[in-house]
Amino acid sequence: MAKDANYIKLINTQRWRKLRLMKLQAQPLCECEECKEHGRIISATEVHHIVPVESVTTIEQMEALMFDWNNLMSVSNECHARIHAEMFSHTKENVQKANAKRTQRFIDKFL
């Protein structure tokens, strides 16, 4: 679940809801790599940001990622959960990346 206040504001805008609906209408089937690899055809119910919106530090950067059509992927609920579980797994590499992001956000905000 998102914790960044700016992300929460953006995801609750009319602009996002409209873009999300347009994406699902334009691409109504799951576009994740696993479904493509296994030839599965599943209806998409959610829209995933390929590059996470919370991976950047400024509101301007977040807006750019949030509303970039090319940063969106139509996915099923199940696939969306799996993608996020993989992204936020606690492998050594993912923990190091998360710590680096937190450090950079602190630097950008306070230094």
N, C-alpha and C positions, 0 to 999 in steps of 0.2 A: 504494500500500500504506500502510495506517495506521501511524503512528509513535508516536502518543500511548499511553503505557503504560496509562492508565485505559481508553481505548477498547479496547485489545487484551484487557484483563481482562473488560470487559463483553461483548464479542463472543464470548468463549469460555465464557460462563455457560450453564447448563442453561436458565435463564429465557429467554435470547435464542434458543437453539435451539428451544425450545417455541413461542415467539411466531412465529419465522420459519416453522416448519412450519404453524402455524395460518393465517398469512397466505397461504402458497402453496396451502393446501387451500381457503381461502375465495375466493381470487382466482387461479386457476391460469393465467390468460393474461396476457401482457405488457400493462402499463397505461401504457407511455410515450407521450408526446405524438406522437412520430414514427409509431409503429405505428397509433395511433388516427387520425391525419391521413391515412395512406395506406390505411386499412382492412385492415391486416395482422393476422392472427390467429396469434400465436406462443406456444408454451408458455413459461410463466415457470419459471425454475429458481433465481432469486436474488431477494433482497429488498433494495431500495434505500431508504436514508433520504433523504427529500426535503430536509429541512433537515439538513445534515451534523452528526453527533454531535460531531465535533471542532471545530465552529464556535463552541462555547461554552467557557467557561473553568473551571467548577467541575464536580466529579464529580456533584453533585446535578443540575445542568443537563444534563450528558451523559446521566445515567440517564433524565431526563424525555424527552429526545429519542429515546434508544435504544428505549424501551419504549412509546412513544406510537403506538398503532395507526394514527392519522391521519397519522403522519409516515412511513408505510411504503408502498412501491409494489412490486408484483410485476413483475419484468422478466426478460427472457431474458439470458443471459450476454453476448451480443453488444451488446444495448441498454445493459446495465449498464456495459460498458467504454466505449461511446460517450458515455454521460451523464457519466461521470467524466472522460473526455478533454476534453469541452466545459467542464466545471466547472473543471478545472485547466489550461486552456490558458494560454499565456503572453502573452495580450493585455495591453496596458498597464493596463486596468481590473482584470483578474484579479490581476495582480501587485500592484497597489496595495491591493486588498482583502486579499490574503494577508499583505502587510506590515503592514497595520493590525491584523489578527488576531494576528500574532506579537507586535507591540508591546503590544497589550492583554493578552495572556497573560503577558508579562514584567511588566507593571505589576501585574497581579493577583497574581502569584506573589511578586514581590520588593519591591513598594512599598506 
